[in-house]
Amino acid sequence: MNVLVTGGMGYIGSHTCVELTNIGHNPIIIDNLSNSKPEVQDKIEKITGKRPVFYEGDVADKSLLNKIFTDNKIEAVIHFAGYKAVGESVEKPLMYYRNNIGNTVALCEVMTEFNCKNIIFSSSATVYGAPKSVPINEDFELHCTNPYGRTKYMIEEILRDLYISDNTWNITLLRYFNPIGAHDSGLIGEDPQGIPNNLMPYIMKVALGELPCLNVFGNDYNTHDGTGVRDYIHVVDLAKGHIKALENLNGMSVYNLGTGTGYSVLDLVKAFEKENNIKVPYEIKGRRPGDIDSCFANPDKALKELGWKAELNVEQMCSSVWKYAQNYINKK
Ligand SMILES: NC(=O)c1ccc[n+]([C@@H]2O[C@H](COP(=O)([O-])OP(=O)(O)OC[C@H]3O[C@@H](n4cnc5c(N)ncnc54)[C@H](O)[C@@H]3O)[C@@H](O)[C@H]2O)c1
C-alpha cells in the first residue's frame, strides 16, 4: 500500500515509516524539516534496506500535495505533521492554529479531490485536560488547557464533521500518551532542538552532560513519591499501533495508545540510571502551572478492536534512548 506520511521525518513519523516498510508498505513522506533533519531519510533506508520517497515541503502547499497524489497512488494518509510544543503554543497561538489546523484542512481537501478517504490522525492525551479519574477511557470528557491541545481537539472535531458529511471516509484518531525511546538500531530517535520540553529528552541531555541537571517540577503531587505520574510508551510500540490502525480503518474511531501503567518522574530517572549505569542529577522545583498528578490510559479498546498492545518495557525505553544518545554524541 502507498501511504502518505506527513511529518514522516520527525520522531514518531520516522519510526512509523520503518514499521510500514518492514511489512511491505511504501511510505511516501512529506515534511518541511521544520523540526527534523534530511538525514533521517538515509537512516530509514539503512534500517529497512529501502529508501522512502521524500518530498520536502509544507502540507499546507496544495500544489505540492496535488503533485504527490498525481505521482503516487496514495491509498491512505498518516498525518503527523504539526507543531507540538505546549509552551510555544501559549506564546504563539496563531502559528499553531495556522500550521496544525490549516495544514489538516488543506490535506483533507486534496484527499477529497483524489478520492483518498483513509486517514489516521496523531491526536494526544492532552485533549483530556485534567481527567476526573485514571485510567482514562476514550469516552471521557475533553477539555484542553493550552492552544496546542486545542488544535488537537479542533482537528478531531473537523474530522468528525467531515465524516458526518460523507461517511465513506475512514478516520482514526489516535490519542498518544507519552512516547519515549528510540529504534533499536540507535539510528533514529527524538532529537530536540534547544531546551527540551519533555522529560526523557531532558534526561538524555543531562546524561550527555549538555545540561547540568534535571528540574523536577513538584514533589507534592498525590502520587506514590510526590512527582507527576505519566504513561510512557515506547515509540516503536506506538509506531506499530499505526500499522494496526491502518489494517483496521473502518468508519470513525478513536483509540488511546498507551501502556496503561503510570511511572513517576523519579521512577523514570531511577530506571534510566540503573539501566544505563549513569547518574542523572536532579533538583526539585515548584509545580508548573497546569500540570496534573497522574495521567495514564485505559488501552483496552485498542486491544479489543485493533489487536494492539504495548509490548516494550520501561527498561527498553531507557536503554534505547541511551544507545541513540551515544550515536548522537559520536556524530557531533
Ligand atoms: N511526541 C509526543 O510527545 C506527542 C504526543 C502526542 C501527540 N503527538 C503528535 O504526534 C505528531 C508527531 O509528533 P513527533 O513527536 O513525531 O513530532 P516531530 O516534531 O518530531 O515531527 C513532526 C514533523 O512534522 C514536520 N512538520 C511540522 N509542520 C509541518 C508542515 N506544515 N508541513 C510539513 N511538515 C511539517 C516537522 O518538520 C517534523 O518532522 C504531532 O502531530 C504531535 O503533535 C506527539
Ligand as a Chemical Component Dictionary entry (heavy atoms), coordinates in Angstrom:
data_LIG
# 
_chem_comp.id                   LIG 
_chem_comp.type                 NON-POLYMER 
_chem_comp.pdbx_formal_charge   0 
_chem_comp.three_letter_code    LIG 
# 
loop_
_chem_comp_atom.comp_id 
_chem_comp_atom.atom_id 
_chem_comp_atom.alt_atom_id 
_chem_comp_atom.type_symbol 
_chem_comp_atom.charge 
_chem_comp_atom.model_Cartn_x 
_chem_comp_atom.model_Cartn_y 
_chem_comp_atom.model_Cartn_z 
_chem_comp_atom.pdbx_ordinal 
LIG N1  N1  N 0  5.914 13.378 20.818 1  
LIG C1  C1  C 0  4.874 13.488 21.632 2  
LIG O1  O1  O 0  5.037 13.523 22.841 3  
LIG C2  C2  C 0  3.455 13.532 21.081 4  
LIG C3  C3  C 0  2.374 13.240 21.941 5  
LIG C4  C4  C 0  1.090 13.312 21.424 6  
LIG C5  C5  C 0  0.866 13.678 20.102 7  
LIG N2  N2  N 1  1.949 13.970 19.302 8  
LIG C6  C6  C 0  1.687 14.386 17.918 9  
LIG O2  O2  O 0  2.292 13.452 17.032 10 
LIG C7  C7  C 0  2.752 14.122 15.864 11 
LIG C8  C8  C 0  4.202 13.772 15.629 12 
LIG O3  O3  O 0  4.950 14.140 16.780 13 
LIG P1  P1  P 0  6.525 13.989 16.844 14 
LIG O4  O4  O 0  6.882 13.853 18.284 15 
LIG O5  O5  O -1 6.984 12.982 15.881 16 
LIG O6  O6  O 0  6.932 15.454 16.381 17 
LIG P2  P2  P 0  8.120 15.930 15.421 18 
LIG O7  O7  O 0  8.213 17.396 15.538 19 
LIG O8  O8  O 0  9.345 15.113 15.664 20 
LIG O9  O9  O 0  7.548 15.532 13.976 21 
LIG C9  C9  C 0  6.656 16.354 13.271 22 
LIG C10 C10 C 0  7.231 16.530 11.870 23 
LIG O10 O10 O 0  6.321 17.329 11.117 24 
LIG C11 C11 C 0  7.076 18.289 10.372 25 
LIG N3  N3  N 0  6.155 19.405 10.121 26 
LIG C12 C12 C 0  5.604 20.266 11.001 27 
LIG N4  N4  N 0  4.753 21.106 10.368 28 
LIG C13 C13 C 0  4.763 20.755 9.061  29 
LIG C14 C14 C 0  4.092 21.228 7.907  30 
LIG N5  N5  N 0  3.232 22.241 7.947  31 
LIG N6  N6  N 0  4.359 20.631 6.710  32 
LIG C15 C15 C 0  5.242 19.595 6.629  33 
LIG N7  N7  N 0  5.894 19.102 7.688  34 
LIG C16 C16 C 0  5.659 19.671 8.890  35 
LIG C17 C17 C 0  8.302 18.594 11.209 36 
LIG O11 O11 O 0  9.398 19.036 10.431 37 
LIG C18 C18 C 0  8.581 17.231 11.854 38 
LIG O12 O12 O 0  9.494 16.468 11.073 39 
LIG C19 C19 C 0  2.485 15.607 16.074 40 
LIG O13 O13 O 0  1.287 15.947 15.427 41 
LIG C20 C20 C 0  2.342 15.711 17.578 42 
LIG O14 O14 O 0  1.512 16.791 17.954 43 
LIG C21 C21 C 0  3.226 13.892 19.754 44 
# 
loop_
_chem_comp_bond.comp_id 
_chem_comp_bond.atom_id_1 
_chem_comp_bond.atom_id_2 
_chem_comp_bond.value_order 
_chem_comp_bond.pdbx_ordinal 
LIG N1  C1  SING 1  
LIG C1  O1  DOUB 2  
LIG C1  C2  SING 3  
LIG C2  C3  SING 4  
LIG C2  C21 DOUB 5  
LIG C3  C4  DOUB 6  
LIG C4  C5  SING 7  
LIG C5  N2  DOUB 8  
LIG N2  C6  SING 9  
LIG N2  C21 SING 10 
LIG C6  O2  SING 11 
LIG C6  C20 SING 12 
LIG O2  C7  SING 13 
LIG C7  C8  SING 14 
LIG C7  C19 SING 15 
LIG C8  O3  SING 16 
LIG O3  P1  SING 17 
LIG P1  O4  DOUB 18 
LIG P1  O5  SING 19 
LIG P1  O6  SING 20 
LIG O6  P2  SING 21 
LIG P2  O7  DOUB 22 
LIG P2  O8  SING 23 
LIG P2  O9  SING 24 
LIG O9  C9  SING 25 
LIG C9  C10 SING 26 
LIG C10 O10 SING 27 
LIG C10 C18 SING 28 
LIG O10 C11 SING 29 
LIG C11 N3  SING 30 
LIG C11 C17 SING 31 
LIG N3  C12 SING 32 
LIG N3  C16 SING 33 
LIG C12 N4  DOUB 34 
LIG N4  C13 SING 35 
LIG C13 C14 SING 36 
LIG C13 C16 DOUB 37 
LIG C14 N5  SING 38 
LIG C14 N6  DOUB 39 
LIG N6  C15 SING 40 
LIG C15 N7  DOUB 41 
LIG N7  C16 SING 42 
LIG C17 O11 SING 43 
LIG C17 C18 SING 44 
LIG C18 O12 SING 45 
LIG C19 O13 SING 46 
LIG C19 C20 SING 47 
LIG C20 O14 SING 48 
# 
